[in-house]
Amino acid sequence: MTEVSDDFGRQPPRRRVPGPARPERSARPVGRPRPGPGARPARRPAAPRAAAPKTIRLGSPRPRLRLVGLALTLVLAAFVVRLLQVQAVDASTYAAKAEQNRYVGYTLAAERGGITDRDGVALATSEDAYDITADPTLFTRKQLKVDDGPEQAAALLAPILGQDQETIVKKLRPADKKLRYVLLANRQTPQVWKQIKDLRSALAAKSETDPGTANVLAGVLSVPTTKRVYPNGDLAAGILGWVNADGKGGGGVEQQLNSLLAGKDGKIRYAQSGGRQVPTVGSTETPAVPGSDVELTIDRDIQWAAQQAITDQVKESKADRGYVIVQDTRTGQVLAMANAPGFDPNDLSKASSVNMGNAALQDAYEPGSTAKIMSMAAVLQQGVATPQTHVIVPNRLHRGDRLFKDDIDHPTWYLTLNGVLAKSSNIGTILATGQLGRTQAQANQVLYSYLRKFGLGSYSGLDFPGETPGILAKPADWSTSQQYTIPFGQGVSLNAMQAASVYSTIANGGVRIEPTLVRGTKGPDGRFTPAAKPKETRVVSAKTARTLAQMLESVVDDQEGTGTKARIPGYRVAGKTGTANRVDPATGKYKGYTSSFAGFAPADKPRITVYCAIQNATKGSYFGGQICGPVYKQVMEFALKTLQVPPTGAKAAKLPVTYSP
C-alpha cells in the first residue's frame, strides 16, 4: 500500500486514537524522578470496584450532657436564689404569714356521764354546748384594717353573751400581743353560738361587697363541749353536787366520782388561717372517751316527798335547817337524803355557800334522846336488865358535879325499862347504864364499845366529800358530866346518816350494814357494774334487836309515849323522839335545840327507816316529837306506798310502861 506523503515529502503522522480515560492522578511527589526512555510502562489500573455501603455513626453524647448539666445548674441556681430570698430578704414577711397559718390544738371534752336514780330516771345529764373563744391576733389593725376592731366586736357580742363590753375588749386586746387564744364564755347553748355564727357570716358577706366593712367577728371561734343540766332543779342537790367552771365535780357525787363521770378528754390538732381550719392540710385527732353513767340508790319520788316535807317544816318552824334520810333496812341503801334549805345546781349564782353542801352528812351535832336506843341496846345485850325491869326515877339525880333532870318536872316515876325509853327519861337512862359495870369507869368502857359498833366516831362508809365522823372521845377522856350525859345523847356528836344507820341496824336484826348511795355504774360500752357489797357488822343479837323494836313501839303507840304524832294507821311503827341542846356553830356555845325523830316500819317486819332532824326551830314547839314526828309520818307513809309495803296485820306486844310500887 502506497503511503501518501505531504508536500514536504514526509509521511503523514499516524492518527492517534484516544484510549480509555485514566483516573486523575494526584500530583507527583516532589523529588520523585520522572520515568525516562526505555522505562517500563506503568501498569494499567484495575477496573473500578463497586462502591461499599455507607455506615451510620452515632453522634457524640457530650454536647447533650453539657446542655442537661447547664439546665440543672440554672434550676438549682433559681432554687438557691429563691431560698436566699425567703430566708434572708423576705424572712420577716413569711414568718408573719406562718404565724397566721400554723397548727393549733384544742382539747375535745369528753361527754360527762349521767347520774340517775335507782329506776334510771335522770338526775344529772349533759347537753351539747360551746365554749366561745377568740384569737386576739385577728383583731389587730393589720388584720381588720380598722383601729377599733375589739370595740366593734365587743359591742356585737356583749348582748349575746350577757357580758360587759369592757370585759370583752380586755380579752380581745390582751397585754401579750402574741396570745392566740382567749375564752370569752364557756358552756353556751347551741342557740348562742348560732347567733354569733350567723352574725359573723353576715359580716363576711357584707365585707366582700363593701371593702370598707371589716368582719370584726372573723376571729371569734367555738369549741364543742357539754353543759351539765339538772332536770329536777334543786331535787337531791345535796347528793348530786355540781360541776364547776373547769368541768370538774365541785361537790357531792359529782366530786366523789368525778374520775368515773368525766371520762377521758381527746385532742385535735389542725392548721388554721384567719381563724378557719385549712381543709387541705391534714389534722390529727384523738377521740374523747365518754364518762360512765352512775346509778344511785335514791328513789326520785321518795326523795321529792322527803324534801318537800322537811322544807315545809323548816319554813314553818323558822329553823336554821333540817334533814331527812330514808334508808332500806335490809340493804343499807339510801332511798332519800333531803336537806332544807337547798340550792339549784343549774344556777349557782343564786345559791348560798352555806346551803351548797350536804348538811345531812357534814353537820355534826348532839343527837339527844334518839341516842338512848344505843344505851338500851347495851343494857339488854349485857343482860343487866329486861324491858320489865323496874326503875325508880326521881325528879332530880345528883351525879358527879351536876344535878340531872328530865325535860319536864315530875313526881317520882315508877317506870319499867321500857317506860324509861317510852317517856324518854334522862335520869332513868343514867340509872340503867350505870349497871353496865361495877364502877362507873367500867360502865363507860362498855357503853363506848357499843357506840363504836353502832358507827359513832367513824365515817358512815359512804366516802362522801366533806362528811364528818362526828365526835366520840375515848372513855378516859370523858369529863365528869360526860359520863352521865353521853348515855342520853349529850356530849357526843354525829351526823344524820349515822343516826339513821343506828335504827336501821336494829331494824335489820342487830346487823349494821354500811349505808350506800351508789348501786352501780354503766361504762361507755353499756356494761353495768354493780357497786361492791357493803360491809356488815353484828352489833347486837337478833333477840335484843326484836326486843328493842317492841320497846320503840311503846314510844309511838302508848298514850304516855312521846312519839304519838308519828302513828300511821294500819301499820306498826317503831320510833324515838329527841330534843337536845344545840351548840351554835358561830359561837361554840349552846343556843337553841336540835329536834329529831327516828324510827322504822313495819315494826315487826322492818323495811324502811326514816330519820328527821331540825336545827334551831324558833317558832312554835321545838320538841322532836312535835315537829319531827309529823315529818316522819308524812315521809314514811309515802315511802311505804311507793314501795308497796303492806301492813303485817299482827298485833303489838304492848309492853308495860309503868308499875305499881
C-alpha positions in Angstrom: 0.0 0.0 0.0 1.5 3.2 -1.0 1.8 5.9 1.6 0.9 9.3 0.7 3.3 11.9 1.7 2.6 15.6 2.3 4.0 18.4 0.4 7.2 18.3 2.3 8.0 14.7 1.1 7.4 13.2 4.6 4.9 10.7 5.7 1.8 12.0 7.2 1.5 11.4 11.0 -0.4 8.5 12.5 -3.8 9.3 13.7 -4.0 8.9 17.4 -6.9 7.2 18.8 -7.9 8.2 22.3 -7.6 5.4 24.9 -9.8 4.8 27.9 -9.8 7.5 30.4 -7.4 7.2 33.3 -8.2 8.2 36.7 -6.8 11.6 37.5 -3.6 11.2 39.4 -2.6 13.2 42.1 0.4 15.4 41.8 3.6 13.6 41.7 5.5 14.0 44.8 8.3 16.5 44.8 11.7 14.9 44.1 10.3 11.8 42.6 12.2 11.2 39.2 10.1 11.2 36.0 10.3 8.0 34.1 12.9 8.1 31.3 13.2 6.5 27.9 13.1 2.7 28.0 11.4 2.6 31.3 8.8 0.0 31.8 5.4 1.4 31.2 3.2 1.8 34.2 0.6 -1.0 34.9 -2.8 -0.1 33.9 -5.2 0.4 36.7 -7.7 -2.3 37.6 -11.2 -1.9 36.7 -13.3 0.1 39.3 -14.9 -1.9 42.0 -18.5 -1.5 43.3 -18.9 1.2 46.0 -19.0 -0.1 49.6 -22.3 0.6 51.7 -22.3 3.7 53.9 -22.0 3.2 57.8 -24.3 5.4 60.1 -22.2 6.5 63.0 -23.8 7.8 66.4 -23.3 11.4 67.3 -21.2 12.4 70.3 -23.2 12.5 73.7 -21.0 15.2 75.1 -22.9 18.1 73.8 -26.2 16.8 75.1 -24.7 16.2 78.6 -23.4 19.7 78.6 -26.9 21.0 77.8 -28.5 18.9 80.6 -25.9 20.0 83.1 -26.4 23.6 82.1 -30.2 23.3 82.6 -29.8 21.7 86.0 -27.3 24.3 87.0 -29.8 27.0 86.1 -32.7 25.3 88.0 -30.5 24.9 91.1 -29.4 28.5 90.8 -33.0 29.5 90.7 -33.8 27.5 93.9 -30.8 29.0 95.7 -31.8 32.5 94.7 -35.4 31.8 95.9 -34.1 30.3 99.1 -32.0 33.3 99.8 -35.0 35.5 99.1 -37.2 33.5 101.6 -34.5 33.1 104.3 -32.9 36.5 104.1 -34.7 39.1 102.1 -38.4 38.2 102.9 -37.8 36.3 106.1 -40.0 38.6 108.3 -42.8 38.6 105.8 -43.1 34.8 105.6 -42.6 34.5 109.4 -45.7 36.7 109.9 -47.7 34.6 107.4 -46.6 31.4 109.2 -47.7 32.9 112.5 -51.2 33.4 111.0 -51.3 29.9 109.4 -49.9 27.4 111.9 -51.1 24.3 113.6 -53.3 24.8 116.6 -54.7 22.3 119.0 -57.8 22.0 121.2 -59.0 19.7 123.8 -62.0 17.6 122.9 -64.0 17.5 126.1 -65.4 14.0 126.9 -69.1 13.7 127.4 -69.7 13.5 131.1 -71.6 10.5 132.3 -75.1 10.9 133.6 -76.5 10.3 137.1 -79.8 8.6 137.5 -82.0 7.3 140.4 -82.5 3.6 141.1 -85.1 3.3 138.3 -83.0 5.1 135.6 -84.7 8.5 136.0 -82.2 11.2 135.0 -81.0 13.4 137.9 -78.0 14.9 136.2 -77.2 14.9 132.5 -75.1 16.7 129.9 -76.2 18.6 126.8 -74.3 20.0 123.8 -72.8 23.3 124.4 -70.0 25.6 123.1 -67.1 27.4 124.6 -66.9 30.8 122.8 -63.2 31.6 122.1 -61.3 34.2 120.1 -57.8 34.7 118.6 -56.7 38.2 119.7 -54.2 38.5 116.8 -57.1 38.5 114.4 -58.5 41.8 115.8 -55.5 43.9 115.1 -55.4 46.8 112.7 -53.1 44.8 110.4 -55.8 42.1 110.1 -59.0 44.2 110.1 -57.7 47.5 108.6 -59.6 49.3 111.4 -58.3 50.6 114.7 -61.4 49.7 116.9 -61.9 46.1 115.9 -62.1 44.8 119.5 -64.6 47.5 120.4 -66.8 46.8 117.4 -66.7 43.1 118.2 -67.5 43.6 121.9 -70.5 45.8 121.0 -71.9 42.9 119.0 -71.0 40.1 121.4 -71.9 41.7 124.8 -75.7 41.4 124.5 -75.5 37.8 123.1 -73.1 36.6 125.9 -74.7 38.7 128.6 -71.3 40.3 129.5 -69.9 43.8 129.9 -68.3 45.3 126.8 -65.2 46.4 128.7 -64.6 42.8 129.8 -64.7 41.5 126.2 -62.5 44.3 124.9 -59.8 43.5 127.5 -59.8 39.9 126.4 -59.6 40.8 122.7 -56.8 43.3 123.3 -54.5 41.5 125.8 -51.2 42.7 127.1 -49.5 39.8 125.5 -49.6 40.6 121.8 -48.7 37.1 120.8 -51.6 35.5 122.7 -53.6 33.3 120.3 -56.4 32.0 122.5 -58.8 33.6 125.0 -62.0 32.2 126.4 -64.9 34.7 126.1 -67.7 32.5 127.6 -67.9 28.8 128.5 -70.6 26.3 128.1 -73.0 28.4 126.0 -76.1 26.8 124.4 -76.1 26.0 120.7 -78.5 28.8 120.2 -76.0 31.4 121.5 -73.3 30.1 119.1 -75.7 30.1 116.2 -76.4 33.8 116.8 -72.8 34.6 116.7 -72.1 32.4 113.7 -75.0 33.9 111.7 -73.8 37.4 112.6 -70.3 36.5 111.6 -71.4 35.1 108.2 -73.5 38.3 107.6 -70.5 40.5 108.2 -68.3 38.3 105.9 -70.8 38.6 103.1 -71.0 42.4 103.5 -67.3 42.8 103.6 -67.0 41.1 100.2 -69.3 43.6 98.6 -68.2 46.6 100.6 -64.4 46.8 101.1 -64.9 49.4 103.7 -66.7 46.9 106.1 -64.5 44.8 108.3 -65.6 41.4 109.5 -64.8 42.1 113.1 -66.1 38.7 114.2 -63.8 36.6 112.0 -61.6 35.8 114.9 -64.5 34.5 117.1 -64.4 30.7 117.3 -66.1 27.9 119.2 -65.0 24.7 120.8 -67.7 22.0 121.2 -68.2 20.9 124.8 -71.1 19.9 127.1 -73.1 21.7 129.7 -74.3 20.0 132.9 -78.0 20.1 133.4 -80.1 19.0 136.5 -83.6 18.4 135.1 -85.2 18.3 138.6 -83.8 21.6 139.8 -82.9 21.5 143.5 -84.1 17.9 143.9 -81.3 15.9 145.6 -78.8 18.8 145.1 -77.0 17.9 148.3 -76.4 14.4 147.0 -75.6 15.3 143.4 -73.4 18.4 144.0 -72.5 20.5 140.9 -69.9 20.9 138.2 -67.6 23.9 138.3 -66.4 26.2 135.5 -63.5 23.8 134.8 -65.9 21.0 134.1 -65.0 19.1 137.3 -67.2 18.0 140.1 -67.4 20.7 142.8 -69.3 18.7 145.4 -71.4 15.7 146.1 -71.4 12.6 143.9 -70.1 14.8 141.0 -66.9 15.4 143.0 -66.8 11.9 144.7 -67.0 10.0 141.4 -65.5 12.7 139.1 -62.9 10.4 137.5 -65.6 7.9 136.5 -68.1 10.6 135.3 -65.6 12.8 133.5 -64.3 10.2 131.1 -61.1 11.0 129.1 -60.7 14.1 127.1 -59.4 13.8 123.5 -57.3 16.2 121.4 -57.5 17.7 117.9 -54.7 19.5 116.1 -55.1 21.2 112.7 -53.8 24.1 110.6 -55.8 27.3 110.7 -55.6 30.5 108.8 -57.6 33.6 109.6 -59.5 31.7 112.3 -60.6 29.0 110.0 -59.4 25.4 109.6 -57.4 24.7 106.4 -59.2 21.7 104.9 -56.3 20.8 102.6 -53.9 20.3 105.4 -54.1 17.1 107.4 -55.3 17.1 111.0 -54.7 14.7 113.9 -57.4 13.8 116.3 -57.5 11.6 119.4 -61.2 10.9 120.2 -62.6 11.6 123.6 -63.8 8.6 125.7 -67.2 9.3 127.3 -67.6 9.0 131.1 -69.5 6.3 132.8 -73.1 6.7 134.0 -73.8 6.4 137.7 -76.9 4.8 139.1 -77.8 5.9 142.6 -79.8 4.1 145.2 -82.1 7.1 145.5 -85.7 6.9 144.6 -86.7 10.2 142.9 -90.3 10.1 144.2 -89.3 9.3 147.8 -86.6 12.0 147.6 -89.2 14.5 146.4 -91.6 13.6 149.3 -88.8 13.9 151.9 -87.5 17.2 150.5 -91.0 18.7 150.4 -91.8 17.6 153.9 -88.6 18.9 155.5 -88.7 22.2 153.5 -92.2 23.0 154.7 -91.4 22.2 158.3 -88.2 24.3 158.4 -90.1 27.2 157.0 -93.0 26.8 159.4 -90.6 26.5 162.4 -88.3 29.2 161.1 -85.4 26.9 161.7 -81.9 27.2 160.5 -82.0 23.9 158.6 -83.3 20.4 158.6 -82.6 17.0 157.0 -84.5 13.7 156.3 -82.9 10.4 155.5 -84.8 7.3 154.2 -83.0 4.0 154.2 -83.8 0.5 153.1 -83.3 -1.5 156.4 -82.5 -4.8 154.6 -79.8 -3.5 152.2 -78.5 -0.3 153.8 -79.3 1.6 150.5 -80.2 5.2 151.0 -83.6 5.9 149.3 -83.6 9.7 150.1 -81.4 12.3 151.7 -83.0 15.7 151.7 -81.7 19.0 153.0 -83.5 22.3 153.6 -82.8 24.9 152.6 -81.2 23.6 149.4 -79.9 25.1 146.2 -80.3 24.7 142.4 -77.1 23.4 140.8 -78.3 24.8 137.5 -77.8 28.4 138.8 -75.1 28.6 141.4 -75.1 32.4 141.2 -78.3 32.4 143.4 -77.1 29.7 145.8 -75.9 30.4 149.3 -72.5 29.0 150.1 -73.9 27.8 153.5 -76.5 25.7 151.7 -74.4 24.2 148.9 -73.1 21.2 150.8 -74.8 18.2 152.2 -75.7 19.1 155.7 -77.1 15.7 156.5 -73.5 14.4 156.3 -71.5 17.5 157.1 -73.3 18.7 160.2 -72.0 17.3 163.5 -74.5 17.7 166.3 -75.5 16.2 169.6 -78.4 13.8 168.9 -80.2 13.9 172.2 -82.7 11.2 173.2 -82.7 9.4 169.8 -79.3 8.1 171.0 -80.9 6.4 174.1 -81.6 3.4 171.9 -77.9 2.5 171.9 -77.8 2.7 175.7 -80.8 0.4 175.9 -79.2 -2.0 173.4 -76.1 -2.2 175.6 -78.1 -2.8 178.8 -80.2 -5.6 177.1 -77.3 -7.2 175.3 -75.2 -7.3 178.5 -78.2 -8.9 180.4 -78.2 -6.4 183.2 -81.9 -5.6 182.7 -85.1 -6.5 180.7 -87.9 -4.4 179.4 -89.9 -5.2 182.5 -87.1 -4.2 184.9 -88.3 -1.7 187.5 -86.6 1.7 187.5 -87.4 4.3 190.2 -87.0 7.8 188.6 -86.7 10.8 190.9 -87.3 14.4 189.8 -83.6 15.1 190.2 -80.5 13.0 190.2 -77.1 14.1 191.6 -74.2 12.6 189.8 -70.6 14.0 189.7 -70.8 17.7 189.8 -74.3 18.1 188.4 -78.0 17.7 189.2 -79.7 16.0 186.3 -83.3 16.3 185.3 -85.8 15.2 182.7 -87.4 17.5 180.1 -90.3 18.2 182.5 -90.6 18.3 186.2 -92.4 15.3 187.6 -93.0 13.4 190.8 -91.1 10.2 191.3 -91.8 7.9 188.4 -92.1 4.2 188.7 -91.2 3.0 185.3 -90.2 -0.2 183.6 -87.1 -0.1 181.5 -89.5 0.1 178.6 -91.2 3.0 180.2 -87.8 4.8 180.6 -87.5 4.7 176.8 -91.1 5.5 176.1 -91.1 8.6 178.3 -87.5 9.4 177.3 -86.3 9.8 180.8 -82.7 11.1 181.1 -82.5 10.1 184.8 -83.8 6.6 184.1 -81.2 6.1 181.3 -78.4 7.2 183.6 -79.5 4.7 186.2 -79.8 1.9 183.7 -76.4 2.4 182.0 -74.8 2.6 185.5 -75.4 -1.1 185.7 -73.1 -1.9 182.8 -70.1 -2.1 185.1 -69.1 -2.5 188.7 -67.6 1.0 188.6 -68.6 4.0 186.5 -65.3 3.7 184.6 -66.2 0.1 183.6 -69.7 1.1 182.6 -68.3 3.9 180.5 -66.0 1.5 178.7 -68.8 -1.0 177.9 -71.1 1.8 176.6 -68.3 3.2 174.5 -67.7 -0.2 172.8 -71.4 -0.3 171.8 -71.4 3.2 170.5 -68.4 2.4 168.3 -70.0 -0.7 166.9 -73.1 1.3 166.0 -70.8 3.5 163.9 -70.3 6.6 166.1 -66.9 8.3 165.9 -66.2 7.0 162.4 -67.2 7.7 158.8 -70.5 6.1 157.7 -69.0 4.3 154.8 -70.4 6.5 152.0 -67.0 8.1 151.4 -68.8 11.3 150.7 -66.9 14.6 150.3 -67.0 16.7 153.4 -68.6 14.1 155.6 -67.9 14.4 159.3 -67.2 11.3 161.5 -68.7 13.2 164.5 -67.0 13.3 167.9 -66.8 10.4 170.3 -64.0 10.8 172.8 -62.4 7.7 174.5 -63.8 6.9 177.9 -60.6 8.0 179.6 -61.2 11.5 178.2 -64.8 11.8 179.3 -65.4 14.6 181.7 -67.3 14.1 184.9 -70.5 15.3 183.3 -70.0 13.4 180.1 -70.0 10.1 181.9 -73.7 10.7 182.6 -74.8 12.9 179.6 -73.4 10.6 176.8 -75.9 7.8 177.7 -78.8 10.2 176.8 -77.2 11.8 173.8 -75.4 14.9 175.0 -71.6 15.2 175.0 -71.3 13.1 171.8 -71.9 14.2 168.2 -72.8 12.5 165.0 -74.3 13.3 161.6 -77.8 12.4 160.3 -76.7 9.4 158.3 -75.0 7.9 161.4 -78.2 8.4 163.4 -80.4 6.8 160.7 -77.9 3.9 160.5 -78.4 3.1 164.2 -82.1 2.5 163.7 -81.5 0.5 160.5 -79.2 -1.7 162.5 -81.9 -2.6 165.0 -84.4 -3.0 162.2 -82.1 -5.4 160.4 -81.9 -7.8 163.3 -78.9 -6.2 165.0 -76.6 -6.3 161.9 -75.2 -3.0 160.8 -74.9 -2.6 157.0 -72.8 0.3 155.8 -75.1 2.7 154.0 -74.7 3.0 150.3 -75.6 5.7 147.8 -74.4 4.1 144.5 -76.0 1.0 143.0 -73.5 0.7 140.2 -72.0 2.2 137.1 -72.5 1.8 133.3 -69.5 2.3 131.2 -69.2 3.6 127.6 -69.6 0.0 126.4 -73.0 -0.2 128.0 -72.0 -2.8 130.6 -73.4 -2.4 134.1 -71.0 -2.9 137.0 -72.8 -3.2 140.4 -71.3 -1.5 143.4 -69.2 -3.5 145.9 -71.2 -5.3 148.6 -71.2 -3.1 151.7 -69.6 -4.2 155.0 -71.8 -5.9 157.6 -71.2 -6.0 161.3 -73.1 -7.8 164.0 -73.8 -5.2 166.8 -76.4 -6.9 169.0 -78.2 -10.3 168.8 -81.4 -10.8 166.8 -83.3 -11.3 170.1 -82.1 -8.0 171.5 -83.0 -6.3 168.2 -86.6 -7.6 168.4 -86.9 -6.5 172.0 -85.7 -3.0 171.1 -88.2 -2.9 168.3 -91.1 -3.7 170.7 -89.8 -1.1 173.1 -89.7 1.5 170.3 -93.3 0.8 169.5 -94.3 1.9 173.0 -92.9 5.3 172.2 -95.4 5.7 169.4 -98.4 3.6 170.4 -98.6 4.1 174.1 -100.5 7.2 175.3 -97.7 8.0 177.6 -95.1 7.8 174.8 -93.5 10.9 173.3 -94.0 10.0 169.6 -97.7 9.7 169.2 -97.7 12.1 166.2 -95.7 9.6 164.2 -98.5 7.0 164.2 -99.5 5.6 160.8 -103.0 4.0 160.6 -102.8 0.3 159.8 -99.0 0.0 160.4 -97.0 -0.9 163.5 -94.4 1.9 163.9 -91.2 1.9 166.0 -89.7 5.2 166.7 -87.9 7.6 169.2 -88.1 11.3 169.8 -85.1 13.5 170.5 -84.6 17.1 171.8 -81.1 18.1 172.5 -79.3 21.3 173.5 -77.7 22.6 170.4 -74.2 24.1 170.0 -74.3 27.2 167.9 -71.6 26.8 165.1 -71.0 30.5 165.1 -70.3 31.0 168.8 -69.5 27.4 170.0 -72.0 27.9 172.8 -75.3 26.2 173.5 -78.1 28.0 171.8 -81.5 26.6 170.8 -82.3 22.9 170.2 -81.8 20.0 167.9 -85.2 18.3 167.4 -85.3 14.9 165.9 -87.3 11.7 165.3 -86.1 8.3 164.2 -87.8 5.0 163.5 -88.8 2.2 161.2 -91.8 0.4 159.9 -93.4 -2.1 159.9 -92.1 -2.5 163.5 -92.4 -6.3 163.4 -91.2 -6.8 159.8 -89.0 -3.7 159.2 -88.5 -2.4 155.7 -87.9 1.3 155.9 -86.0 3.6 158.3 -86.8 7.4 158.4 -84.8 9.9 160.3 -85.6 13.6 160.7 -83.7 16.4 162.4 -84.4 20.1 162.6 -81.9 22.7 163.8 -82.8 25.7 166.0 -86.6 25.9 165.5 -87.6 29.4 166.6 -91.4 29.4 166.0 -93.8 27.1 167.8 -92.7 23.9 169.5 -89.1 22.7 169.5 -89.7 19.2 170.8 -88.7 16.4 168.4 -92.0 14.6 168.8 -94.0 17.7 167.9 -92.2 19.0 164.8 -90.2 16.0 163.5 -92.9 13.3 164.3 -95.3 14.7 161.6 -92.4 14.8 159.1 -91.6 11.2 159.9 -95.2 10.2 159.4 -95.6 12.0 156.1 -92.4 10.6 154.6 -92.9 7.1 156.0 -96.4 6.8 154.6 -95.3 7.9 151.2 -92.4 5.5 151.1 -94.5 2.5 152.3 -97.0 3.2 149.5 -94.3 3.8 146.8 -92.5 0.6 147.7 -95.9 -1.2 148.1 -95.1 -2.4 151.6 -98.3 -3.9 153.1 -99.1 -3.9 156.8 -98.3 -7.1 158.6 -101.7 -7.2 160.4 -100.1 -8.6 163.6 -100.8 -7.0 167.0 -98.2 -5.1 169.0 -96.7 -6.6 172.2 -97.9 -3.8 174.4 -95.0 -3.8 176.9 -95.8 -2.1 180.2 -94.6 1.5 180.7 -95.1 1.9 184.5 -95.5 -0.4 187.5 -97.2 -0.1 190.9 -94.7 0.2 193.8 
